[in-house]
């Protein structure tokens, strides 16, 4: 059931993942302390998802938490995408300053911010499928408008 997506280790722009990803069919039963991976998108109620705890260069978004019940919920529809939006501190060698989970991404080619595609949502006959792209913590370095990142 896995689908091939582009395999790239480092490249500027939005991350599209590497290797393969699986579409996961989920029910709305959520366990509080399972073995979720970093930045896992979890169905928490019908039409609502949350993103489990993860970090970009040790910076943790406000929307995530080790307890799923403390994570921000996002209402989702067919075709929605979730992004990791990264703001850089331009006064300190473009280090990661802020990280947020959002349904909208930043415009391309900005020297002080960039987005990483976290996952895509599809809804078929009322069943939610999540195409998870990022499944580990993220490391990033930047130089001008070129932002390199890898999934650790």
N, C-alpha and C positions, 0 to 999 in steps of 0.2 A: 504494500500500500504506500510505500515511500515514493516520493517523486524527486527527480533530479532537479537541482537548482544550480546556478553558477557557482563554481568553486574558485574562490580567490582568497589568498591569505591576507594581503594588505592592499587597500586601494582607497582613494579619496571618495567622498560622497557617502551615501547611505549604505550601511551594511546590508547585504542581502543574504548573509549566512554562508556556510560552507558545508559541503557534503550533501546530506539528505535530511529531510524533515518528514515527520509523520503527521498526518491529520488525525487528531484524537477526538473520538466521540465521547462526550462527557454527560454525566447526569448532574443534577443539582445537589447531590449529597456531598458535603464537604467535611473532611476530617481536619481537625484543628492542627495536629502535629504530624503530618505524614512526611515522607521524604521528598518534598518538592525540591527542584533544582533552582538555582539562582534565576531570577526574573521569570519564573514560570507563570504563565497566564492561566488562571484557575476560574472555572465557572462557579460562582458563589450563589446565584439565584437565576431564575429564568430571565435571560436577556441582560444579565449583569456579570461582569468579570472583575477580578482583582489580580494584581501582580505581586507575586511573592518576593521576599527580600533578595536584593542583589546590590552590587556596587560597581561604580566606574571609577577606577583609580582610587579606591577606598572611600569615595563619596557616595553616600546612600540617598536616594530620592526620598522625599517626605511621604510619597504615596505608598511605599512598601514597608513591610514589617516582618519579623520572624513569626508573629502570630497573624494568621490569615484574617482573623476577625478585626484586626487593627488596620488592615490595608484599605486604601481608598477603592471604592467600587466605581466601575465605569459601565454605563449603559451602552450596550452594543447592538448593532444591526448588521445585516448581511453586507459584506464589503468593507466594514470598518477595519482600520489598522491602528495598532498601538506603537508608539515610538518612545525611545529613550532620547530626550533632548538634553544636550550637554552645553553648558555655558562655560567659557574659558576666561581666566583672569589674565587680561592682556598686559598687566603691569608686572606679572611674575611668570614670565616664560611660557605663557599659554597653558598653565596648569589648570586642571579641572576645578572649577569654582562651584558650580551648581549643577545638579542633575534632577530631571523631572520626567515622570511618565505622562504621556499625553496622547490624545487621539489625533493631534495635528503635528506636523513636522515643521522644522525651520526651512527657510528657503536655502537652496544650494549656494555654495561659494561665498560663505561668510567667514571672516577670519576669527571671529570671537564666539562662534557657536556652530553646532552641527547636530544632526539627528541620526539615530540608528534605528532601523526598522526592527521592532521587537517581535511582532507577529501579526497575522491577518485572521480576521474572523469571517466565517461564512455560516449562514443559517439556511438549512434545507429542511422543509417540512417541520419546522419548529425545533429541529435539533441543531445545536451549536457545534461547529467544528472549528478548531483552532490550529492554524499552521504556525507553529512556534519556530522562530528563526534563531533568536539568542537563547542559549540554554546554560550559560555559565556567566561568571563575572566578566567585566570588560576592562581591558587596558587600552590606553590611548596616548598618543603623542601627536603634537601638531606643529606645523611650520607654515605660517601665513595662512592661505586658504586651503592648504592640503592637510587633511586630518587622517591619520592612520590609526586603526584600532584592530584589536584582536580579541577573541573570546578565549578566556583562560580556563 
